[in-house]
Structure formats: structure tokens, C-alpha cells
Amino acid sequence: MALMRICHTCQQTYTDDHVFCPSDGVRLVSRPTPEELRLAAGLSRHFRIIGRLGKGGFGTVFLAQQIEVGDRLVALKVLNRTLTEESDLRRFKYEAASAGRIRHPNVVTIYAYGSADDDSPYIAMEFLEGESLRGSLKRRGALSVPEVAEILEQAAHGLNAAHKLGIIHRDLKPDNIFLTRGDEGKLVVKVVDFGLAKLREFASVSVTGTVLGTPAYMSYEQASLMRSDELDARSDVYSLGVVVYEMLCGRVPFHSDTLVGILLKHQMDDPPPFRVVASGLNVPPSVEAAVMKAMVKDRDKRFASALEFASAFAKAAEPAPPLEAPVPTPSSEVDAQFVATFSRRFRNVRRVRLTGLSIVFLAEQIDAGNRPVALEVLDPPWLREPQNLQRFQAEAASVARVRHPNVVTIYDHGQADDGTPYIAMESLEGKSLQATLRMRVRLPVEEVAEILQQAAQGVNAAHKLGILHRDLKPENIFLVVGDRDDLIIKIKVFGALKALDIDADGVIAGVPQFMSPEVVAGKRSHELDVRADVYSLGIIAYQMLTGRLPFLADSTMDIFKMHLENEPPPFRSVVPDLGVPLEVEGVVMKALAKDRDQRYASALEFARAFSAAASG
């Protein structure tokens, strides 16, 4: 059998029956044919072709290295000029012009576009490793509500960036939503393929009465053949609603054997209720209502923006308590496999959510009197990378050492009979600080003082053992109501937690908005100390009080630069009528000092200073 697939990391070649590289675990790409290489020959001065990512009727997408930019990996889309109609060429140019203007982490980045030496049009864009939402749905079926909320939130932010520039996507569907992973294994959603997108100022180039888009996902306006210059962002909101419907139900709302039949359904029929298409579906009515509002025929009655839709969905998806409702039955064959794997030690295993590297289940620990636990299991695709397994095991060993009421308790950790690594921890009912801020935006000073005090005590317990969290953020601070109706804070999700004796030189762990300057500057692990977490707590306190982060930018590098060079904006410049005492603001600003020697020496010192300022 011919060696037709290649690994872009180690350059080894494999037969077509291989999907991933046995050495590196990365997805293999197809070797280009001589004919395909001739198509890209006019770009040889700028790009080095590695393999073929995809092929269509009018061109090919290659994996290539951009020579002038340090051999940066790119996805290179090249049109075959001899097979391209003028209308297709216009669409291709508008894709480049549209997507090229958008700079957002949730939209694929266009690096360069133009014409090759032989006049073949091309676009060089960000190379993404992962899978499309379409591929995920084919592989797993319907997704859980928390997963859908996360995908919708990120996709909506990407679309909003386009809409702010007057760009309507017009072809939203699972194929054009890509799921990849960031440096810390966290899900990153990218909106791709703006081939049908139209800059509204150029909308007149489309032909009135021409159907553009994928019928199953078209908006009512598109199905009604509305002129391009009459479409607005709400058309994409409708299509996004269809995508969300499919993520939850496993099928699109409208089916027909003909194009006309589907268009008529978009124009005349209401989407079937969830219970009609998936009788056993466990989706709250409020979530279904949000999806249905996104797909109403009258666009004036839809959500006004993709962000408004995502916000309404997230709010509906988090009823209290518990906010993170489990799915009662396995959502895929993978889940069923885990249920069987842990059946000797855990019962009633059901999925809650998918995190960066792992799947979290709720279960009952049989050998501990059926104690309720949250069972975290490393997601199988990530087991191919040895460093992921090592990080997961290091997390378990580190967190298990911390015994404190304000830190989530690890009951057990190890490997199942089949070698699957797991962590069994206390099951929490309540909501994250992130969810609280999403609903309430800002918190009063007294409430911030209480949250900060307890969080500092939990972090201090880890610090006393030489453990830094390094990923403190509202998502990892959980609010629980105790037996006496008192507030209990728990520090959880230690995905980036590092013991001081675990070296991670050159690795930046955490979320950019909450990183300390020394982490951003790339200090070695053993050079960091507890004051890095103090800075992150300062960011969280700033957000709790003002309702926003101190450093906001469209790119990660700009955020890094702000951490290193910019002073946090004064509270009054963010919220003029905030009413927070200047003494409280001064305490927060001290926690955010660039020079760690000027910060508080510990999280407890910060919390005590805050409480004193708040009560004084």
C-alpha cells in the first residue's frame, strides 16, 4: 500500500488507513498529487507545501509553511483559475476581504491573500487542529446543555466581531464552526469559511432571487429570497439557532426531499418542539424557549444579536440549584464505556460537562456508602499525548495534598482497571463565581470581602504546601450554600495547578486575562511564588467590583503586553458612579502591582487588608 499520508510534525509517512501519527498523536494529512502541486506552484516563493487538507470542485486547501514568517503553518486555499467562474472568483475575493478584516480569537485568522505568480487566487489562513462541529456531532451525537452553552458563547463572540464590521456570515452551519484546543487544553471555537459572507456595503453584487447558503440552516429572510442589502445580523442569529437546535436534538428542525420543500418550511412551519424529535431529551424548557426565540419568522421578535442569544441561553442553562444539571443517561458510546469501566466502584454515572482535557461525571462511590462524587476522567483523545496524562496525574497528586474547607476535596485518584486515569472529588451544588457575575455583573463590597476572605484561605492552604494554583479565575471559584444557609467558597478545577517542584520551563499556564506579569514574562516555575496567585486574586476582585476586567484586548499578545506595561484603569474611569471607597480601590491596586515585591506577601494579607478597608 502506498504511503499517502504524512505527519507535519515528524515528517513520517504512513498508509491511508492511518488517521493519527503513532509517534506524535497529531492528525495526518494527505500527500498532494503532482497535479495539485502544480496548482500551488505559483506560490512556491512564499509557501512550502506539506500536504492536502481538503479538495473541492474549484480548488484545494493545503497545509503549508509560510516561508517569510518563520515557516509558520498555514491552511492555504488555492483556486484553480481555469475552472473558476467569475462569480466564484468574486465570492472568493469577498471571503478574503471579509474574514481578513476580522480580528478575534473566535474567528479564523487570515494571514495573507492575493494572487499567485500564475494569477491563481489564494488565501493563507490560520491552521487549526481539531474537528468541525459537524465531525463532533457525527462522532458523538447530541451534546449536553453545558457543552452547547460553551460552543454557542464563543461562536457568538466571533460572529459579533464580524457583525460590528457590517459583515454577515450567511452560511452558518456545523461545518463552519471549528472546535480546537488552546495551549492549556481548553476548548476554543472558531467560526470559519466566510465564502458567502457579504460586506453590507458591497451587498449589491449578489443577484436578487438567487439562493445563497445551505438550505437546512438558512434564515427565514434567506429562504424568502430577501435582497442581500436587506439582511442584517439577525439572519445569522436564526442560522445559529438552527445549529443549536441540532446540537441539542441531534437533527435539524426542518427536513424535506427537495430544496423548495426546505425553503417552504423555513417560511411557513414552526420548528418542532424538542420532545417531538427527541422524546427522552433532558433539556430545560427555558433553554428550549431561548432556541425557539432565535428562530422566529419575524426577525423583530428574535434576539437582536448573537451575543444576546448566547447570554439568554447561558442564563436559561443555569437554573439554581444545581446549576450544572447532569445528563441522566450516557450521551455517547464513550460515556457508556466509562460507565462500564467504573461500574465496580461507582454507580449512577452520568455526564455533567466536558472540560479542557477531561470529562466530568456525577456518580456515587460504592465503597464509601454511595457517597456522591464528581468523577473527572481524562478525555480519550488526549491520552495520546503523554504530557496530558502527566499533567492530569500531577493535578490529582497536588490537590489531594490540600485539606481545607475552602478547597474542593479529593476523595480518591488513580487508574481504573483499563488504565483510564480518574479523580473522584466532592460533588458541589451551587454556582461558579463566573455564573454569578454573568447574572449580576457587579457585587457589593461586603460580599466581595467575604468571597475574597474564604478564597484566600483556600489558596493559602495550598501555598503552605508549596503549591501554586496558577489558574485562578471566576470559573474556578465555586459558591455553595452550607447547612446553615451560609456562603461557602470552594477553589476548584486545578487544571493548571503546579507544585513548585514540578518544572514547566517555557510553558505559560493559565488564562491570559488573569495571568500575573511574571507568568506572562515566562519566568521559570521555580522562580514563581505565591504572589503570582495574589495578582490573579486582584484581577478577580477588580472584576467583582467593577463588572469588567482591567485589561481587555482583541489578541492574547496585547493582553500580555498590558499585564507587563499598563496600569489597571481606576475604578471611576470604568464605572463613574461605582461608589467603592478609595481605600478599597487602593488595596486592589496594590495586589495588581507589576513589581511583586510591591504586592501583598500572601493571599491572606490581601484579604485582610481588603476587609479592613471595606469596614473602615
C-alpha positions in Angstrom: 0.0 0.0 0.0 1.3 3.4 -1.0 2.5 5.9 1.7 -0.1 8.6 1.0 -0.4 10.4 4.4 2.2 12.5 6.2 2.7 13.9 9.8 3.5 17.6 9.7 5.4 17.3 13.0 7.9 14.5 12.4 7.5 14.3 8.6 7.0 10.5 8.7 4.7 9.0 6.0 2.0 6.4 6.6 -0.5 4.4 4.6 -4.1 5.7 4.1 -5.5 3.5 6.9 -3.7 5.7 9.5 -5.5 8.8 10.8 -3.1 9.9 13.6 0.6 9.8 13.8 1.7 6.9 16.1 4.6 9.0 17.3 3.2 12.4 17.8 -0.6 11.8 18.0 -1.3 14.6 15.5 -3.8 14.1 12.7 -2.2 13.1 9.4 -2.7 15.0 6.1 -2.8 13.6 2.6 0.2 13.9 0.4 -0.6 16.2 -2.6 -0.7 14.7 -6.1 1.6 16.2 -8.8 -1.4 17.9 -10.3 -2.3 19.6 -7.0 1.4 20.6 -6.5 1.2 22.3 -10.0 -1.8 24.3 -8.8 0.3 25.7 -6.0 3.5 26.1 -8.0 2.9 29.8 -8.4 3.2 30.3 -4.7 6.5 28.4 -4.2 8.4 31.6 -3.4 6.2 32.2 -0.4 4.8 28.8 0.8 6.2 25.3 1.1 3.5 22.7 0.6 3.4 19.9 3.2 0.1 18.1 2.4 -3.5 18.3 1.3 -6.2 19.2 3.9 -9.2 19.2 1.5 -10.3 19.4 -2.1 -13.3 20.9 -3.9 -14.5 21.4 -7.4 -12.7 24.7 -7.9 -9.6 24.4 -5.8 -7.6 22.8 -3.0 -6.7 23.5 0.6 -3.1 22.7 1.5 -1.2 22.5 4.8 1.8 24.7 4.1 4.6 26.6 5.7 4.8 30.4 5.2 8.5 30.8 4.4 8.8 34.6 5.2 7.2 34.1 8.6 9.5 31.5 10.2 7.9 28.6 8.3 4.6 29.3 10.1 2.0 26.6 9.5 -1.0 27.8 7.5 -4.0 26.4 5.7 -3.5 27.6 2.1 -6.7 27.8 0.0 -5.9 28.0 -3.8 -8.4 28.3 -6.5 -7.9 26.7 -9.9 -8.2 29.8 -12.1 -9.0 27.8 -15.2 -12.1 26.1 -13.6 -13.4 29.2 -11.8 -16.4 31.2 -13.0 -16.3 35.0 -12.5 -19.0 34.7 -9.8 -17.0 32.1 -7.8 -13.9 34.4 -8.1 -15.9 37.3 -6.7 -17.1 35.1 -3.8 -13.5 34.0 -3.1 -12.3 37.6 -3.0 -15.1 38.7 -0.7 -14.2 35.8 1.6 -10.7 37.2 1.9 -11.9 40.8 2.2 -14.5 39.9 4.8 -12.6 37.5 7.0 -9.4 39.5 6.6 -10.9 42.5 8.4 -12.0 40.4 11.4 -9.5 40.1 14.3 -11.0 38.0 17.0 -9.9 34.8 18.9 -13.2 33.0 17.8 -12.8 33.7 14.1 -10.2 32.0 11.9 -7.3 34.4 11.3 -6.5 35.4 7.7 -2.7 35.9 7.3 -2.5 36.8 3.7 -4.4 36.7 0.4 -4.0 37.7 -3.2 -2.9 36.1 -6.5 0.0 33.8 -7.1 2.6 34.3 -9.9 0.3 32.5 -12.3 -2.8 34.6 -11.2 -4.3 31.7 -9.1 -6.2 33.4 -6.2 -5.2 32.2 -2.7 -5.9 32.8 1.0 -3.4 31.8 3.7 -5.1 31.4 7.0 -4.6 30.0 10.5 -4.1 26.3 10.6 -6.5 24.7 13.1 -6.0 21.3 14.6 -9.2 19.6 15.9 -12.5 18.9 14.2 -15.5 20.7 12.9 -18.7 20.8 14.9 -20.2 18.6 12.1 -17.5 16.0 12.8 -18.1 16.1 16.5 -21.9 15.7 16.1 -21.3 12.7 13.7 -18.9 11.1 16.2 -20.9 11.8 19.4 -24.5 12.7 18.6 -26.3 15.3 20.6 -24.3 17.3 23.1 -25.1 18.2 26.7 -26.6 21.7 27.5 -23.3 22.9 29.2 -21.3 22.0 26.2 -23.7 23.7 23.8 -23.7 26.8 26.0 -19.9 27.0 25.8 -19.8 26.5 22.0 -22.6 29.0 21.5 -20.9 31.6 23.7 -17.7 31.5 21.8 -19.3 31.3 18.3 -21.5 34.3 19.2 -18.5 36.4 20.2 -16.8 35.6 16.9 -19.9 36.5 14.9 -20.4 39.6 16.9 -16.9 40.8 15.9 -17.9 40.3 12.2 -21.3 42.0 12.7 -19.7 45.0 14.3 -17.8 45.4 10.9 -21.0 45.1 8.9 -20.2 41.5 7.9 -23.0 38.9 7.8 -21.7 35.3 7.5 -24.8 33.9 5.7 -23.7 30.3 5.8 -23.5 29.3 9.4 -23.7 25.5 9.9 -21.8 22.9 11.9 -19.3 22.5 9.1 -18.2 26.2 9.5 -17.8 26.0 13.3 -14.4 24.5 14.2 -13.5 23.0 17.6 -9.9 23.2 18.6 -7.9 23.4 21.8 -5.8 26.1 23.4 -2.4 25.8 25.0 -4.0 24.6 28.2 -6.3 22.2 26.5 -9.4 24.4 26.9 -12.0 24.4 24.1 -11.6 27.1 21.6 -14.4 27.7 19.0 -13.6 29.2 15.6 -16.1 30.5 13.1 -14.6 29.7 9.6 -15.4 29.9 5.9 -16.7 33.3 5.1 -17.1 32.3 1.4 -20.7 33.5 1.3 -20.2 36.4 3.7 -21.0 39.8 2.3 -19.7 43.2 3.3 -23.0 45.1 3.5 -21.6 48.0 1.5 -20.9 45.6 -1.3 -24.1 43.6 -1.0 -25.5 44.8 -4.3 -23.2 42.4 -6.2 -25.4 39.4 -5.2 -28.3 38.6 -7.6 -31.8 39.2 -6.4 -33.7 35.9 -6.3 -30.5 33.8 -6.0 -30.4 31.2 -3.2 -27.1 31.5 -1.3 -26.4 29.4 1.7 -27.1 25.9 2.9 -30.9 25.3 2.9 -31.2 23.5 6.2 -29.6 26.4 8.0 -31.0 29.4 6.1 -32.8 32.1 7.8 -36.4 33.0 7.0 -35.2 36.0 5.2 -32.8 34.0 3.0 -35.4 31.3 2.3 -37.8 34.2 1.3 -35.1 35.4 -1.2 -34.7 38.7 0.6 -32.2 41.1 -1.1 -28.6 40.9 0.4 -28.6 44.6 1.3 -31.7 44.0 3.4 -30.2 41.2 5.6 -28.7 42.0 9.0 -27.1 40.2 11.9 -30.4 38.6 12.9 -30.2 36.4 9.8 -27.1 34.8 11.4 -28.9 34.6 14.7 -31.6 32.4 13.1 -29.0 30.1 11.5 -27.2 29.9 14.8 -30.5 28.9 16.4 -30.7 26.0 13.8 -27.2 24.9 14.7 -28.0 25.0 18.5 -31.2 23.0 17.8 -29.2 20.4 16.1 -26.5 20.3 18.8 -29.3 19.6 21.4 -31.6 17.3 19.5 -29.2 15.6 17.1 -31.1 16.7 14.0 -32.1 20.0 12.2 -35.7 21.2 12.7 -36.7 21.1 9.0 -36.4 18.1 6.7 -37.6 17.7 3.1 -36.5 15.8 0.0 -36.4 18.9 -2.1 -34.8 22.3 -1.8 -38.1 24.0 -2.3 -39.6 21.9 0.4 -37.0 23.0 2.9 -37.3 26.7 1.9 -41.1 26.5 2.4 -40.7 25.0 5.8 -38.4 27.9 6.8 -41.1 30.3 5.6 -44.2 28.6 6.9 -43.5 26.0 9.6 -42.6 26.5 13.3 -39.7 24.3 14.5 -40.9 21.1 16.0 -40.7 21.0 19.9 -37.8 19.2 21.3 -40.0 16.4 22.7 -41.3 15.6 19.2 -37.9 15.0 17.7 -36.2 13.6 20.8 -38.7 12.2 23.3 -36.1 11.4 26.0 -34.2 14.7 25.8 -33.4 16.3 29.2 -33.3 20.0 28.2 -34.9 22.6 30.5 -38.0 24.4 28.9 -36.3 27.7 29.4 -33.4 26.6 27.2 -35.8 25.3 24.5 -37.6 28.7 24.6 -34.3 30.6 24.0 -33.6 28.4 21.0 -37.1 28.9 19.6 -36.9 32.7 20.0 -33.7 32.7 17.9 -35.7 31.0 15.1 -38.9 33.0 15.0 -40.0 34.1 11.5 -40.4 37.8 12.4 -36.8 38.9 12.9 -38.0 41.8 15.1 -39.0 39.2 17.6 -35.7 37.4 17.6 -32.7 38.2 19.7 -31.2 41.4 18.4 -27.7 39.9 18.3 -25.8 36.7 18.6 -24.4 37.7 22.0 -27.9 38.4 23.3 -28.9 34.9 22.2 -25.9 33.3 23.8 -26.4 35.2 27.1 -30.1 34.2 27.2 -29.1 30.6 26.6 -26.4 30.6 29.3 -28.8 32.1 31.8 -31.5 29.5 30.9 -29.0 26.7 31.1 -28.0 27.5 34.7 -31.1 27.1 37.0 -30.3 27.2 40.7 -29.6 24.9 42.5 -28.0 22.9 41.0 -26.9 25.0 38.1 -25.0 22.3 36.3 -27.7 19.8 35.7 -26.4 16.3 34.8 -27.5 14.4 31.8 -29.3 11.3 33.2 -28.0 8.8 30.6 -24.8 8.4 28.7 -24.7 10.8 25.8 -22.4 8.7 23.6 -20.6 5.4 23.3 -17.6 6.9 25.0 -19.8 7.7 28.1 -21.2 4.1 28.0 -17.6 2.9 28.0 -16.8 4.9 31.1 -19.9 3.7 32.9 -18.8 0.1 32.3 -15.2 0.9 33.2 -16.1 2.3 36.7 -19.0 0.0 37.4 -17.2 -1.9 40.2 -16.5 1.3 42.2 -19.1 3.8 41.1 -22.7 3.7 40.2 -25.3 6.1 38.6 -22.5 7.5 36.5 -23.8 10.3 34.3 -22.1 13.1 32.3 -22.1 16.7 33.6 -19.7 18.5 31.3 -16.6 18.4 29.1 -13.7 20.5 30.3 -10.3 21.3 28.7 -8.8 17.8 28.9 -11.4 15.8 30.7 -15.0 14.6 31.1 -16.7 15.2 34.4 -19.4 12.8 35.6 -21.6 12.7 38.7 -21.6 9.3 40.4 -21.9 7.5 43.7 -18.9 5.9 45.2 -20.0 2.4 46.2 -17.2 1.6 48.6 -17.8 4.8 50.5 -21.5 4.3 51.3 -22.7 5.5 47.9 -21.2 8.9 48.6 -22.0 11.5 45.8 -18.8 12.4 43.9 -17.7 14.3 40.8 -15.7 11.9 38.7 -13.2 13.5 36.4 -11.8 11.3 33.7 -9.2 12.2 31.1 -10.9 12.5 27.7 -9.6 9.6 25.5 -8.3 11.7 22.6 -5.9 13.5 25.0 -4.4 10.2 26.2 -2.3 10.1 23.1 -0.2 13.0 24.4 2.0 11.8 27.4 2.3 15.3 28.8 -1.5 15.4 29.2 -1.5 12.2 31.3 1.4 13.5 33.3 -0.4 16.8 33.9 -3.6 15.1 34.9 -1.8 12.8 37.4 0.2 15.8 38.8 -3.1 17.7 39.3 -4.5 14.8 41.3 -1.5 14.3 43.4 -1.2 18.0 44.1 -4.8 18.7 45.0 -5.1 15.6 47.1 -2.5 17.0 49.5 -4.6 20.1 50.2 -7.1 19.6 53.1 -9.1 22.7 53.7 -12.8 23.6 53.8 -12.3 26.2 51.0 -10.7 23.8 48.6 -12.6 21.0 46.8 -11.8 17.7 48.5 -10.2 14.9 46.5 -11.5 11.6 47.8 -9.6 9.3 45.5 -7.5 9.2 42.4 -5.7 6.6 40.3 -6.3 4.5 37.3 -9.3 2.2 36.5 -8.9 -1.4 35.6 -8.3 -0.5 31.9 -5.8 2.2 32.8 -8.1 5.2 32.5 -6.9 7.9 34.9 -9.5 9.5 37.2 -10.1 11.8 40.1 -13.1 11.4 42.5 -13.8 14.6 44.3 -16.6 16.1 46.4 -19.7 16.9 44.4 -20.7 20.6 44.7 -24.2 22.1 44.3 -24.2 25.8 43.7 -22.8 28.0 41.0 -19.5 29.4 39.9 -18.4 33.0 40.5 -18.3 33.3 36.7 -22.0 32.4 36.5 -22.8 34.8 39.4 -21.1 37.7 37.6 -22.8 36.8 34.4 -26.1 37.3 36.1 -25.3 40.1 38.5 -22.4 41.9 36.8 -21.1 43.6 39.9 -21.1 42.6 43.6 -21.2 44.9 46.7 -18.0 45.5 48.6 -19.2 43.4 51.7 -19.9 40.4 49.5 -16.6 40.7 47.7 -14.8 40.8 51.1 -16.5 37.6 52.1 -15.7 35.8 48.9 -12.1 37.1 48.9 -11.5 36.1 52.5 -12.6 32.5 52.0 -10.9 32.1 48.6 -7.6 33.5 50.2 -7.8 30.9 53.0 -8.2 28.1 50.5 -5.3 29.4 48.3 -3.2 29.9 51.5 -3.7 26.2 52.4 -2.2 25.2 49.0 0.6 27.8 49.3 1.7 26.4 52.7 2.3 23.1 50.9 4.4 24.8 48.2 1.6 24.6 45.6 0.7 27.5 43.3 -2.7 27.4 41.6 -1.7 29.5 38.6 -5.2 29.4 37.0 -7.3 31.4 39.4 -10.3 32.9 37.7 -14.1 33.2 38.5 -14.8 29.9 36.7 -12.6 28.1 39.3 -14.2 29.7 42.4 -17.4 28.0 43.4 -20.2 29.3 45.6 -22.0 26.8 47.8 -24.7 27.3 50.4 -23.9 25.5 53.6 -26.1 23.6 56.1 -26.8 26.8 57.9 -27.5 28.7 54.8 -24.1 30.3 55.0 -21.9 31.0 52.0 -19.0 28.6 51.4 -16.3 29.3 48.8 -14.5 26.4 47.2 -11.4 26.6 45.0 -11.8 24.1 42.2 -10.7 22.9 38.7 -7.0 22.7 39.3 -6.2 22.1 35.6 -3.2 24.4 35.6 -2.2 23.9 39.2 1.6 23.3 39.6 3.7 22.1 42.6 6.9 24.1 42.9 9.0 21.1 42.4 7.3 20.3 39.0 9.3 22.2 36.4 7.4 23.6 33.4 10.0 25.9 31.9 8.8 27.8 28.8 5.2 26.8 29.4 2.7 29.6 30.1 -0.2 28.0 32.1 -3.5 29.8 32.8 -5.9 32.2 31.2 -4.3 35.4 29.8 -6.7 37.8 31.4 -5.8 36.6 34.9 -2.1 35.9 34.5 0.5 37.7 36.6 3.3 39.8 34.9 5.9 37.2 35.9 4.0 34.4 34.4 3.5 36.4 31.2 7.2 37.2 31.2 7.9 33.5 31.1 9.6 33.1 34.5 10.7 29.5 35.3 8.5 27.5 37.5 10.8 27.6 40.5 11.1 31.4 40.2 7.4 31.9 40.8 5.9 32.3 44.2 2.6 32.8 45.9 2.4 36.5 44.8 1.5 35.3 41.3 -1.8 34.0 42.7 -2.2 37.2 44.7 -2.1 39.1 41.4 -4.8 36.8 39.9 -7.0 37.3 43.0 -6.5 41.0 42.5 -7.9 40.7 38.9 -10.9 38.7 40.2 -11.6 41.3 43.0 -11.3 44.1 40.3 -13.9 42.3 38.2 -16.3 41.6 41.1 -16.3 45.3 42.0 -16.4 46.9 38.5 -18.1 44.3 36.4 -15.2 44.1 33.9 -11.6 43.0 33.7 -8.8 45.6 33.9 -7.1 44.6 30.7 -9.2 43.9 27.6 -7.8 43.5 24.0 -8.6 41.5 20.8 -5.5 39.4 21.0 -3.7 37.4 23.6 -0.4 39.2 22.9 -2.0 42.6 23.5 -3.3 41.4 26.8 0.1 40.1 27.7 1.6 43.5 26.9 -1.0 45.2 29.1 -0.1 43.0 32.1 3.6 43.9 31.6 3.3 47.6 30.9 -0.2 49.1 31.7 -1.6 50.2 35.0 -5.1 49.0 35.7 -7.7 51.7 34.9 -9.0 53.5 38.0 -12.4 52.3 39.1 -14.0 55.7 38.3 -12.9 55.5 34.7 -14.6 52.2 34.3 -17.8 52.9 36.3 -18.1 56.6 37.1 -20.8 56.2 39.8 -19.4 53.0 41.4 -19.2 54.2 45.0 -16.4 51.9 46.1 -14.3 53.5 48.8 -10.9 54.8 47.6 -9.2 52.7 50.4 -10.7 49.5 48.9 -9.6 50.5 45.4 -6.1 51.1 46.8 -5.9 47.6 48.2 -6.9 46.1 44.9 -4.4 48.2 43.0 -1.6 47.1 45.4 -2.5 43.4 44.7 -2.0 44.3 41.0 1.4 45.9 41.3 3.7 44.9 38.4 6.6 44.5 40.8 5.7 41.6 43.0 7.8 43.0 45.8 5.3 45.8 46.0 2.3 43.4 46.3 0.9 41.7 49.4 3.2 38.9 50.5 0.2 36.4 50.7 -3.4 36.0 49.7 -4.4 36.2 53.4 -2.6 39.6 53.8 -4.5 40.8 50.7 -7.9 39.6 52.0 -7.3 41.1 55.5 -6.3 44.5 54.0 -9.4 44.4 51.8 -11.7 43.6 54.8 -10.2 46.4 56.9 -10.6 48.9 54.1 -14.2 47.8 53.4 -15.2 48.1 57.1 -13.2 51.3 57.8 
